[in-house]
Every structure is written in structure tokens, then in C-alpha cells.
């Protein structure tokens, strides 16, 4: 949970920073899901074994 308590652009920046850190460690960035009226941003990723997880 990289964006706990954050909203909007501040949350997205924290998620993107964590994504970059994890990519450097071997994870794969799947996509970035941007906030809408109902949900905040999140970033689905794959670990080095192909298991999906989400940074939120």
C-alpha cells in the first residue's frame, strides 16, 4: 500500500514511484488504472514469477 491516505495527483505520484522501484527489482508494470468518480488510481503488476499484484 503505497498510496494510503493520499488522493489525486499526490497518490498517483506515490504509486508511480513505487512502481519504478519494483520494476528495477524485476517486476513488470501491466498498466496504470487512473482515478474516476468511484475509484482511486492503482497499478496492476506482475512479480518475477508472473503472479499479479496491485499497488494501491
N, C-alpha and C positions, 0 to 999 in steps of 0.2 A: 504494500500500500504506500505508494509514493506521493499521492495527492490528497491524503487525509486532511480535511479542514480547508482545502483550497478550492477556489471556483474560478471559472472563466480562463483567461489567458495565463494567470498565475499557475493554475492547476495543469494546464497543457504544457507549460514550460517545465514544470517539475517532472511530468510524465516523460517528456521527450529527453530530458537529461538522464533519467533512469534507463530509458530505452537505449540510449547511446552507450551507457556504461555496460549494460548487459550484452549488447551486440559485440563490444570489444572482448567480452568473455566467451563468445561463441554462440549466443542466442541469435535467432532470426526474427526480424521485425516483419510481421504479417501485414498489418495495416494500422492506420490510425482512425479511430471512430470519434468524430467530433461531437461536441455537446449539441443537444437540440432542446426543445421545450420540456422534455421529460427526463432526459438522461445527461449525465456529465460525460466528459471525454474519457476514453480508455484506449489502451493499446494492446491488442492481442499479439502474442509472440509464441515462438517455439523454442524449447530448450534444445540442447545439443543432441538429444535422443529423439526429437520430433514430438515431444509432448507439449500440448498447447497450455499456455497460462496467460493471464491478463494483468497488465499493470493498471491499477486504478487508484 
